[in-house]
Amino acid sequence: MDPITAAAVAGLTAVAVDAAREGATHIAKSAWGKLKGVLGWKDEPAPGEIEARAEKTLTERPELAAQVQQVVNDYHQQVAGVSVGSIGSMDLAGAQVGTVKQINVVNNQGGIQA
């Protein structure tokens, strides 16, 4: 299996686990519904079948992997804060919002004055 398909299967499986948990959020359930729609699944697969079924579907239709990954990325952004590419994410819970009136970068050495 190519790396893109493997990543899509792993992401899809993680969303499915989140959606199946007791007390799952609306965001998780919605993402899982979108993923099943992208893959064309009309029924709810058994938890033990999801990974194998996703692998089979994405191997047969590799063009869907990018769509699956987009839904997974959108889901992660909604539940974990702002995405920072494939490096990680930022959690903005409890962040304070303020207004910066002026910022000057000093001598192109990375210092910032506010």
Secondary structure by P-SEA (a helix, b strand, c coil): ccaaaaaaaaaaaaaaaaaacccccaaaaaaaaaaaaaacccccccccaaaaaaaaaaaacccaaaaaaaaaaaaaaacccccccccccccccbbbbbbbcccccccccccccc
